[in-house]
Amino acid sequence: MGSFKGHILPGTLFLLVGIWHIWSATRRYVSDPKSFRVRAWNPVSWFGGRVKYLELYVVAIGAFIDMCIELLYSTHLKFFVNGVLNPSHMNDFEHAGMLLMFFVFGAVALLSEKTRVLSLPEGAIPLMAATAFCAEYLLFSFHSTTHKGLEGYYHLILVILIGMCIISVIAGTLASDSFAVDLCGGISITLQGIWFYQTAFTLYGPMMPRDCKLDVNGIKCRSPSSEVQGELWANFQLFTAVLMVFVAVVGSYAFAAARYGHSELKSQRSTAEENLG
């Protein structure tokens, strides 16, 4: 079973990276549509480029900290019982393994980009990102903690969003000049971050549906109809999250186009307006 803090920390990491991915993809596209390429990560140009690799540091350091919390703090260093892995902390071991994959992705990408120690070919870094998302997908699909009922429904939606991340990353390696694919990647990561937050506040926070409660065995609802009401509430939350991200994407594109828009985009818009007129 999870916890409020256990969902907030990874949710924050995914949300930050996702929002940055959406903005960066939008700005790069409107600045020069012809040279646009899908990126697994986006450099930061602030402070004269001195924080160029900030996104990769956030991924690597954030995943490492979360991994240490799962592996060292949550387990209280009780890794083994009677010579075997402690069955009471299998959930923590699994989460730590998933986070290790994201740490490896961030660390290897940093080594490849900043040093000559490891020079990866084009397309290798996106596939590493897809591998990390695959590890996350497998974890939540075949969890040692059996998620049932309302808790299982929230995790099912999470698995679907993770699957969207995998598809977007792989599609980006096949259609490397597609703005739509790159944008979908950022949207998927953002929605995953929002859903981690939503799960934390709903299942482990103040937004628990009526007639449902959290106990030591998971989320328990008073009746099947109460569980269905909780699932409908989850559907509404997902719709709200998608709508919020949609509005944010449209607003980001409008702002980026007005401030950084390439002359080619402006001429295309003028031509379209003349044709409509």
Buried (B, 14 or more C-beta within 10 A) or exposed (E): BBEBEBBBBBBBBBBBBBBBBBBBBBBBBBBEBEEBEBBBBBBBEEEEEEEBBBBBBBBBBBBBBBBBBBBEEBBEEEBEEEEEEBEEBEBBBBBBBBBBBBBBBBBBBBBBBEEEEBEBEEEBBBBBBBBBBBBBBBBBEEBEBEBEBBBBBBBBBBBBBBBBBBBBBBBBBEEBEBBEBBBBBBBBBBBBBBBBBBBBBBBBBEEBBEBBEBEEEBBBBEEEEBBEBBBEBBEEBBEEBEEEBEEBBEEBBEBBBEEBBBEEBEEEEEEEEEEEE
